[in-house]
Amino acid sequence: MAQLLPADPAALRTIIAFQDLPPEVLDWLGQAGELRRFAAGETVMAANGRADQLVAVVAGSVQFYTLRDGRSEPVFRLGPGHLSGALPYARLAPASEQGVTVGDTTLFQLPCSQFPALEQVSPLLVQRLVDIMSDRARDEARAQERDDKLRALGKLSAGLSHELNNPAAAISRAAASLTASLQVLPTLLLNLLATVPPADAVANVTALAVLTPERPAIRSALAAVDEEEALADWLETQGCPDGYALAADLLAANLTAAALTPVAAQLPAAARPAAFAWLSGHLAAQRFSRDIGEAGQRISALVGDVKIYSHMDRATGRERLAVTSGLDSTLNMFAYALRQKNGHLTRDYAPDLPLIMGQAGSLNQVWTNLIDNALDALPDQGGELTVRVGQQAGFVCVGIQDNGPGITPAVLAHLFEPFYTTKPPGEGTGQGLGIALHIVQEHGGRLEAASEPGRTEFTVWLPIS
């Protein structure tokens, strides 16, 4: 239970902001406020309660906690001589942290109702408190901006790990299959040669293997099954014991029964099973090799997207750049998040877009914030994300549109205000759009939002270089 102490100007001099104040000001503070002693573990500031008094630590300390995902996490500790709580001209917003005393603690508390009188008693102290408030706001803004960047980076990292995992797993599977195919190919070749086929017949078989296989034409799944069954049946008529084991790899190279019939006619009947088994195995090895190459190219493309997104190889100054390059790299970084939402992406880029003068890393931060918000707004089924880039009256115009539920006019009016957010605690800080607006304005452009149910679009205008 807190114990009220008598006024003590000497104790107030230990508070940094109160040092060198005239005695009459310290006397007034002692009468207008209160000195209280708290035991260890007492709550002196409740989370989500009104911060309606200035709190300064005379002795002991106060540990502040924030509530995240149902857990209390330490944020900062207020030591002797420092102050917190309400300050002159600050908005009386609910306190976001809970303050708990650490050991026996003596606090000076000044109700904010005394701030108007304080302005008359000591303009110097008011100025000091305003400076503290400005420093606190600046530090909090920097911390929130850092948290927003880390949160975005966490999302991108999670998506990127999935994007890289798919081609990496494909490479691993294809490499294992390729190894197995290469191990059996010598045996298959020996089986073919053991039948002593004519040299020209063998040449016809190997000619099919060295040709670069073309991709089969796109066909329905039912048609593909019918075609595979037809080839498997034909192979079995040629003496192959399991036509289905060979048909898929032959069809992948567009080798149908019609294409193989002339080759079979030149082979002795005993040689046909071994010839088609070797040909199928050789084509499978080629396919596995091609799959490894394509998966490797996918990984290289992802690394290239990361390089463009993070802008690792360029200076941080302004340069002439194509807006679509940064947009594409950012969209590719969010590919996994889009698939998780079962969403569809439409890129609508005008041809022959002019360059702009800008800082690519900063603009990528804008695209990250806008695309991330659009993805959050997409419905779980039938989501549509549209990115448009065009040219309008000396500007390159970028529009990012989603078909989510929309933004109400009341929210839309405050959307770009610092720390304004409609997301649950721990999911948003209200800094993302404010940062995006600041970056766009630094580039001489403007950022606007329009919304109605089923359609929200953020539009960025950037001056042409």
Backbone torsions as a table, in degrees:
resi	resn	phi	psi	omega
1	MET	NA	129.9	-177.5
2	ALA	-65.4	141.9	179.7
3	GLN	-112.2	124.5	178.6
4	LEU	-74.9	131.1	-179.3
5	LEU	-108.9	155.7	177.0
6	PRO	-69.4	155.6	178.5
7	ALA	-57.5	138.9	-176.5
8	ASP	-145.6	92.3	180.0
9	PRO	-56.8	-32.4	179.8
10	ALA	-64.1	-37.6	178.0
11	ALA	-66.5	-35.3	-179.2
12	LEU	-68.3	-26.0	-179.9
13	ARG	-67.5	-15.8	178.0
14	THR	-76.1	-13.4	178.5
15	ILE	-81.6	125.3	-171.2
16	ILE	-56.5	-44.8	-177.1
17	ALA	-67.9	-19.9	-177.2
18	PHE	-94.3	-5.2	-176.5
19	GLN	-66.0	145.4	179.3
20	ASP	66.9	14.2	175.2
21	LEU	-79.6	148.7	178.0
22	PRO	-60.3	150.9	-179.1
23	PRO	-55.5	-37.6	-177.5
24	GLU	-65.7	-30.1	177.7
25	VAL	-71.2	-41.1	178.0
26	LEU	-64.3	-38.8	176.9
27	ASP	-61.6	-43.4	179.9
28	TRP	-62.6	-43.0	178.8
29	LEU	-60.8	-40.1	179.6
30	GLY	-63.3	-34.1	179.1
31	GLN	-81.1	-36.0	-176.4
32	ALA	-78.2	-28.6	-179.0
33	GLY	-112.9	-168.3	-177.7
34	GLU	-137.9	142.8	169.4
35	LEU	-98.3	128.7	-179.1
36	ARG	-135.2	141.4	176.4
37	ARG	-105.1	131.2	-178.6
38	PHE	-116.9	145.9	174.0
39	ALA	-79.5	167.6	179.7
40	ALA	-63.3	138.7	174.6
41	GLY	83.9	7.7	177.9
42	GLU	-83.8	142.4	177.3
43	THR	-84.4	119.9	-179.5
44	VAL	-106.8	-12.2	176.5
45	MET	-148.3	119.5	-176.3
46	ALA	-89.7	139.0	175.3
47	ALA	-63.7	137.1	-179.7
48	ASN	69.4	7.2	171.4
49	GLY	-89.8	167.1	-178.0
50	ARG	-75.6	130.0	174.7
51	ALA	-84.9	88.1	-171.8
52	ASP	-113.1	18.1	177.2
53	GLN	-153.6	149.3	172.5
54	LEU	-79.3	135.4	-178.7
55	VAL	-124.5	121.6	178.5
56	ALA	-122.2	139.9	-178.2
57	VAL	-91.1	118.3	176.0
58	VAL	-89.2	-41.9	178.3
59	ALA	-149.5	152.2	-177.1
60	GLY	82.9	-152.1	179.5
61	SER	-161.8	163.6	178.3
62	VAL	-126.0	126.6	176.6
63	GLN	-96.9	128.9	179.3
64	PHE	-103.3	138.6	-179.6
65	TYR	-124.7	152.1	172.0
66	THR	-120.4	150.6	-178.2
67	LEU	-95.0	119.0	-179.7
68	ARG	-133.2	122.3	178.8
69	ASP	52.4	39.4	177.1
70	GLY	79.2	4.4	-179.4
71	ARG	-119.8	146.4	175.1
72	SER	-87.4	123.3	179.6
73	GLU	-117.8	132.5	179.1
74	PRO	-64.7	139.6	-178.5
75	VAL	-112.5	-56.9	178.2
76	PHE	-157.8	163.2	178.6
77	ARG	-119.1	133.3	179.2
78	LEU	-97.4	115.8	-176.6
79	GLY	-98.4	-178.7	-178.4
80	PRO	-58.5	137.6	177.7
81	GLY	91.2	-10.5	-176.6
82	HIS	-107.0	160.3	-175.9
83	LEU	-133.7	162.3	179.8
84	SER	-153.1	-165.3	179.4
85	GLY	83.5	-151.9	-177.1
86	ALA	-74.0	145.9	177.1
87	LEU	-132.5	155.9	-179.3
88	PRO	-55.4	137.8	176.7
89	TYR	72.2	1.7	176.7
90	ALA	-81.8	148.1	175.2
91	ARG	-69.8	136.8	-178.4
92	LEU	-81.9	66.0	179.9
93	ALA	-82.0	158.3	176.4
94	PRO	-59.6	140.5	178.3
95	ALA	-68.2	135.4	-177.9
96	SER	-90.0	-13.8	-178.7
97	GLU	-121.7	158.8	175.3
98	GLN	-103.0	130.9	179.2
99	GLY	-104.8	125.8	-177.8
100	VAL	-127.3	133.4	-178.0
101	THR	-69.7	144.9	177.3
102	VAL	-112.9	106.4	-174.5
103	GLY	73.1	-177.5	176.5
104	ASP	-62.9	127.6	-172.2
105	THR	-134.6	134.2	175.3
106	THR	-109.4	127.6	-177.5
107	LEU	-122.3	148.1	168.2
108	PHE	-105.1	128.2	-178.2
109	GLN	-122.8	126.9	179.7
110	LEU	-121.4	114.4	-179.6
111	PRO	-61.3	143.9	-179.7
112	CYS	-67.2	-15.7	175.9
113	SER	-65.0	-17.1	179.6
114	GLN	-89.1	-4.7	-176.2
115	PHE	-62.7	-41.0	177.9
116	PRO	-59.2	-41.3	178.5
117	ALA	-68.1	-34.9	178.9
118	LEU	-61.3	-33.8	178.6
119	GLU	-60.8	-33.6	179.4
120	GLN	-81.2	-36.3	-176.3
121	VAL	-73.8	-42.8	-175.2
122	SER	-150.2	86.4	173.9
123	PRO	-57.7	-30.4	179.6
124	LEU	-62.5	-46.4	179.8
125	LEU	-65.8	-38.5	178.0
126	VAL	-59.9	-43.3	179.1
127	GLN	-62.8	-40.7	177.8
128	ARG	-61.5	-43.7	-179.5
129	LEU	-66.3	-36.6	177.2
130	VAL	-65.6	-39.8	176.9
131	ASP	-61.9	-41.2	177.5
132	ILE	-62.5	-41.1	179.1
133	MET	-63.3	-41.1	179.3
134	SER	-64.4	-43.3	178.2
135	ASP	-62.8	-41.1	-179.8
136	ARG	-64.3	-43.5	-179.9
137	ALA	-64.1	-40.6	179.9
138	ARG	-65.3	-43.4	179.6
139	ASP	-65.4	-39.1	179.9
140	GLU	-67.2	-39.2	178.3
141	ALA	-62.9	-41.9	178.6
142	ARG	-64.1	-41.5	179.8
143	ALA	-65.0	-40.8	179.5
144	GLN	-66.9	-39.8	178.3
145	GLU	-63.0	-41.6	177.7
146	ARG	-64.0	-41.3	179.4
147	ASP	-63.9	-40.3	178.2
148	ASP	-62.1	-42.4	178.9
149	LYS	-63.9	-42.8	179.8
150	LEU	-66.0	-37.4	179.0
151	ARG	-65.5	-44.1	177.7
152	ALA	-64.1	-41.1	179.4
153	LEU	-63.2	-38.4	178.3
154	GLY	-62.6	-42.5	178.1
155	LYS	-64.1	-45.4	-179.1
156	LEU	-65.2	-39.2	-180.0
157	SER	-64.1	-41.6	178.9
158	ALA	-63.3	-44.8	178.3
159	GLY	-64.2	-41.3	-178.8
160	LEU	-65.2	-37.7	179.6
161	SER	-62.5	-38.4	177.3
162	HIS	-69.2	-41.2	179.8
163	GLU	-62.0	-40.3	179.2
164	LEU	-74.6	-31.3	-177.2
165	ASN	-64.9	-37.4	-177.3
166	ASN	-62.1	-55.5	178.4
167	PRO	-66.3	-32.3	177.9
168	ALA	-64.0	-42.7	177.3
169	ALA	-65.2	-37.9	177.9
170	ALA	-62.8	-41.2	177.7
171	ILE	-61.9	-43.7	-179.6
172	SER	-62.3	-45.5	179.9
173	ARG	-65.3	-46.0	-177.9
174	ALA	-65.4	-37.9	179.4
175	ALA	-64.5	-41.2	178.4
176	ALA	-64.5	-42.4	179.5
177	SER	-67.4	-38.9	178.4
178	LEU	-62.2	-42.9	178.1
179	THR	-60.0	-44.0	179.6
180	ALA	-63.7	-41.2	179.7
181	SER	-64.8	-44.2	-178.6
182	LEU	-65.5	-29.2	-179.9
183	GLN	-70.7	-31.7	-177.3
184	VAL	-94.4	-15.6	-177.4
185	LEU	-59.2	-43.4	178.2
186	PRO	-58.5	-39.8	179.1
187	THR	-65.3	-41.5	178.9
188	LEU	-63.6	-39.0	178.7
189	LEU	-66.1	-41.6	177.2
190	LEU	-62.1	-39.2	177.7
191	ASN	-61.7	-38.0	178.7
192	LEU	-68.2	-47.6	-177.4
193	LEU	-67.0	-26.7	179.8
194	ALA	-65.2	-21.7	178.8
195	THR	-84.5	-3.2	178.8
196	VAL	50.3	61.4	178.0
197	PRO	-76.1	159.5	175.6
198	PRO	-61.2	148.5	-177.4
199	ALA	-62.0	-40.1	-178.5
200	ASP	-68.5	-31.5	176.8
201	ALA	-68.1	-41.7	176.7
202	VAL	-63.3	-39.3	179.2
203	ALA	-61.3	-38.6	178.0
204	ASN	-64.5	-38.1	178.4
205	VAL	-67.3	-47.7	-177.9
206	THR	-67.7	-27.2	177.2
207	ALA	-62.6	-35.7	177.2
208	LEU	-67.8	-27.5	-176.4
209	ALA	-81.8	-29.9	-175.8
210	VAL	-89.3	-14.7	176.1
211	LEU	-67.5	142.1	176.8
212	THR	-67.9	117.1	-176.7
213	PRO	-67.2	137.2	177.7
214	GLU	-92.8	151.2	177.1
215	ARG	-68.0	134.7	176.7
216	PRO	-65.3	152.3	179.3
217	ALA	-63.5	147.3	179.5
218	ILE	-65.8	128.3	-179.8
219	ARG	-141.7	165.7	-178.2
220	SER	-68.9	158.6	179.3
221	ALA	-61.7	-36.9	-180.0
222	LEU	-66.4	-41.3	178.8
223	ALA	-65.8	-37.1	179.5
224	ALA	-65.4	-40.1	178.5
225	VAL	-64.6	-43.9	179.5
226	ASP	-61.5	-41.6	-179.0
227	GLU	-65.8	-39.5	179.8
228	GLU	-68.1	-40.1	178.2
229	GLU	-64.3	-39.9	-179.6
230	ALA	-63.9	-43.7	179.5
231	LEU	-67.9	-40.5	178.8
232	ALA	-60.6	-43.5	178.0
233	ASP	-62.2	-42.3	-179.5
234	TRP	-64.2	-41.8	179.6
235	LEU	-61.8	-38.1	179.0
236	GLU	-67.4	-30.9	175.2
237	THR	-69.8	-19.0	178.0
238	GLN	-90.4	4.6	176.1
239	GLY	99.1	1.2	178.8
240	CYS	-73.9	126.0	-174.8
241	PRO	-66.7	-31.7	-179.2
242	ASP	-135.7	87.3	-177.1
243	GLY	-62.8	-32.1	-178.6
244	TYR	-65.2	-30.9	-179.1
245	ALA	-68.2	-23.2	-177.4
246	LEU	-103.0	-25.2	-168.3
247	ALA	-63.2	-42.7	-173.9
248	ALA	-61.0	-45.4	-178.1
249	ASP	-69.8	-34.1	177.4
250	LEU	-68.5	-42.8	179.4
251	LEU	-66.6	-32.3	178.5
252	ALA	-60.9	-22.9	177.2
253	ALA	-101.6	15.8	179.4
254	ASN	65.3	27.1	178.4
255	LEU	-96.7	95.6	179.0
256	THR	-91.3	178.1	177.5
257	ALA	-61.0	-36.9	179.2
258	ALA	-64.6	-38.0	-179.7
259	ALA	-73.3	-29.3	-176.0
260	LEU	-89.8	-17.5	-176.8
261	THR	-59.3	-44.5	178.5
262	PRO	-62.8	-35.1	178.9
263	VAL	-68.0	-42.2	-179.8
264	ALA	-63.6	-34.5	-177.8
265	ALA	-63.5	-28.5	-178.3
266	GLN	-88.7	-7.0	-179.1
267	LEU	-99.3	143.3	170.6
268	PRO	-61.5	149.2	-177.3
269	ALA	-56.5	-35.9	-178.5
270	ALA	-70.0	-23.3	-176.5
271	ALA	-88.1	-16.6	-172.7
272	ARG	-63.5	-47.1	179.5
273	PRO	-58.4	-43.3	-179.8
274	ALA	-68.3	-37.5	-178.9
275	ALA	-65.2	-46.9	-178.2
276	PHE	-72.3	-30.5	175.6
277	ALA	-66.8	-43.0	178.0
278	TRP	-65.3	-43.5	-179.0
279	LEU	-62.1	-44.2	179.0
280	SER	-62.7	-43.3	179.3
281	GLY	-64.5	-39.6	179.4
282	HIS	-66.2	-42.8	178.0
283	LEU	-65.1	-35.9	177.3
284	ALA	-63.3	-42.5	178.5
285	ALA	-62.0	-40.3	176.7
286	GLN	-62.1	-40.9	-179.0
287	ARG	-65.7	-42.0	178.9
288	PHE	-63.6	-39.3	178.0
289	SER	-63.1	-42.3	178.4
290	ARG	-65.0	-39.9	179.0
291	ASP	-62.0	-40.1	178.4
292	ILE	-62.9	-43.2	179.3
293	GLY	-63.0	-43.0	-179.6
294	GLU	-66.3	-40.0	178.6
295	ALA	-66.4	-38.3	176.3
296	GLY	-63.3	-39.5	177.2
297	GLN	-64.6	-36.1	178.0
298	ARG	-63.6	-42.6	178.2
299	ILE	-63.7	-43.2	178.4
300	SER	-60.8	-39.5	178.8
301	ALA	-65.0	-40.2	178.3
302	LEU	-64.7	-42.0	177.2
303	VAL	-62.8	-38.8	176.5
304	GLY	-62.9	-39.8	177.5
305	ASP	-62.8	-42.2	178.5
306	VAL	-62.5	-40.3	-178.4
307	LYS	-65.1	-43.3	178.0
308	ILE	-65.7	-43.8	-177.1
309	TYR	-61.7	-48.0	-177.0
310	SER	-82.3	-14.3	176.7
311	HIS	59.2	45.1	-173.7
312	MET	-70.2	-25.7	-170.2
313	ASP	-102.2	15.0	-178.7
314	ARG	-131.3	160.7	176.7
315	ALA	-71.9	166.2	-176.1
316	THR	-88.3	1.5	-179.1
317	GLY	-79.1	177.3	178.7
318	ARG	-74.9	148.1	176.7
319	GLU	-155.3	165.2	176.2
320	ARG	-76.1	128.1	-176.2
321	LEU	-148.8	159.1	177.0
322	ALA	-91.9	124.5	-177.8
323	VAL	-60.8	-37.6	-174.5
324	THR	-65.7	-25.9	179.7
325	SER	-63.3	-50.5	178.4
326	GLY	-66.2	-36.5	177.9
327	LEU	-62.4	-46.1	-177.9
328	ASP	-64.0	-43.2	-179.8
329	SER	-63.9	-38.7	178.5
330	THR	-67.8	-42.4	177.7
331	LEU	-61.9	-39.9	178.5
332	ASN	-65.2	-34.2	177.5
333	MET	-66.4	-27.5	-179.2
334	PHE	-96.7	10.4	-175.7
335	ALA	-58.5	-41.4	-178.6
336	TYR	-66.1	-42.4	179.3
337	ALA	-62.1	-36.0	178.8
338	LEU	-67.0	-40.7	178.6
339	ARG	-66.2	-36.5	177.8
340	GLN	-60.2	-33.0	179.5
341	LYS	-88.3	3.3	-176.8
342	ASN	54.8	36.3	-176.1
343	GLY	-92.9	163.6	178.9
344	HIS	-118.4	133.5	-178.7
345	LEU	-105.8	132.8	174.2
346	THR	-120.4	122.0	173.6
347	ARG	-100.5	122.3	180.0
348	ASP	-122.8	86.9	-176.7
349	TYR	-105.3	129.1	174.6
350	ALA	-69.2	147.7	179.4
351	PRO	-74.5	156.7	173.1
352	ASP	55.0	46.8	178.6
353	LEU	-71.1	138.9	177.8
354	PRO	-74.8	164.1	177.3
355	LEU	-83.0	159.6	173.5
356	ILE	-119.9	165.2	173.8
357	MET	-101.0	115.1	-175.6
358	GLY	-161.3	176.5	177.0
359	GLN	-107.1	110.3	-168.8
360	ALA	-61.1	-41.7	-178.7
361	GLY	-60.7	-42.5	179.4
362	SER	-66.3	-43.3	-179.9
363	LEU	-65.1	-35.2	176.8
364	ASN	-63.4	-29.8	175.2
365	GLN	-67.0	-36.8	176.0
366	VAL	-62.6	-49.7	-178.6
367	TRP	-61.9	-36.9	179.2
368	THR	-61.0	-48.0	-178.9
369	ASN	-62.9	-44.9	-175.6
370	LEU	-70.5	-42.9	-179.3
371	ILE	-68.9	-39.6	178.6
372	ASP	-60.7	-45.0	178.3
373	ASN	-63.5	-40.5	179.6
374	ALA	-63.9	-41.1	178.6
375	LEU	-64.9	-39.1	177.3
376	ASP	-61.1	-32.7	-176.1
377	ALA	-82.5	-17.2	-176.8
378	LEU	-62.3	142.6	172.4
379	PRO	-68.4	159.7	-177.8
380	ASP	-67.6	-25.6	177.1
381	GLN	-129.8	137.8	177.1
382	GLY	76.3	23.0	179.1
383	GLY	-71.0	138.2	179.6
384	GLU	-127.1	117.4	174.6
385	LEU	-110.1	123.1	-178.2
386	THR	-120.8	129.0	177.3
387	VAL	-118.3	117.4	-178.7
388	ARG	-113.5	141.6	174.3
389	VAL	-135.3	124.5	179.2
390	GLY	-144.8	-170.9	-178.5
391	GLN	-125.7	129.8	-179.3
392	GLN	-142.3	116.3	169.4
393	ALA	45.9	55.9	176.2
394	GLY	82.8	7.8	-179.6
395	PHE	-127.7	148.6	163.1
396	VAL	-88.9	125.2	-172.7
397	CYS	-109.3	122.0	179.8
398	VAL	-113.8	123.0	177.9
399	GLY	-116.3	129.9	178.0
400	ILE	-119.8	112.4	-170.1
401	GLN	-121.7	140.5	174.3
402	ASP	-128.8	161.3	179.2
403	ASN	-106.9	36.3	177.6
404	GLY	-73.6	-169.4	-174.3
405	PRO	-69.0	-15.6	-179.7
406	GLY	95.9	170.8	-178.6
407	ILE	-117.4	130.2	-178.5
408	THR	-68.7	152.8	178.3
409	PRO	-56.5	-34.4	-179.5
410	ALA	-65.4	-40.4	178.7
411	VAL	-73.6	-39.7	-177.4
412	LEU	-58.8	-34.0	-178.2
413	ALA	-66.8	-23.6	-176.8
414	HIS	-112.5	8.5	-166.6
415	LEU	-58.7	-36.7	-174.8
416	PHE	-97.0	7.6	178.6
417	GLU	-74.7	141.8	179.1
418	PRO	-59.5	137.2	175.0
419	PHE	69.2	8.0	176.9
420	TYR	-86.9	123.2	-179.8
421	THR	-148.0	148.7	174.9
422	THR	-106.6	2.7	-179.3
423	LYS	-80.5	156.4	178.0
424	PRO	-63.5	158.1	177.8
425	PRO	-55.2	136.9	-179.6
426	GLY	88.8	-9.5	-179.0
427	GLU	-109.1	-15.4	-179.9
428	GLY	-159.6	147.7	-178.3
429	THR	-111.7	-7.8	-177.4
430	GLY	77.7	12.9	-178.7
431	GLN	-99.7	-24.3	-171.3
432	GLY	-56.7	-51.7	-178.1
433	LEU	-70.7	-33.2	176.3
434	GLY	-63.6	-42.0	177.7
435	ILE	-64.7	-43.7	179.7
436	ALA	-60.4	-44.0	178.9
437	LEU	-61.0	-43.9	-179.4
438	HIS	-61.7	-43.4	-179.5
439	ILE	-64.6	-44.6	-179.7
440	VAL	-62.7	-42.8	179.3
441	GLN	-65.3	-35.5	175.7
442	GLU	-62.5	-27.0	177.9
443	HIS	-87.5	7.3	179.5
444	GLY	77.7	17.9	-178.3
445	GLY	-111.8	-164.1	178.4
446	ARG	-145.2	154.7	-178.7
447	LEU	-128.8	126.6	-177.8
448	GLU	-133.9	159.8	179.3
449	ALA	-133.1	140.7	174.8
450	ALA	-136.1	141.4	-175.5
451	SER	-151.0	147.7	170.0
452	GLU	-150.6	164.0	-179.5
453	PRO	-55.0	126.1	178.6
454	GLY	86.7	1.1	179.7
455	ARG	-159.3	116.7	174.4
456	THR	-129.2	132.6	-179.1
457	GLU	-135.6	128.4	170.7
458	PHE	-101.5	131.0	-175.7
459	THR	-122.0	130.9	179.3
460	VAL	-115.9	127.4	174.2
461	TRP	-108.5	124.6	178.5
462	LEU	-122.9	129.0	-176.9
463	PRO	-63.9	139.9	178.6
464	ILE	-68.7	140.0	-178.8
465	SER	-63.9	NA	NA
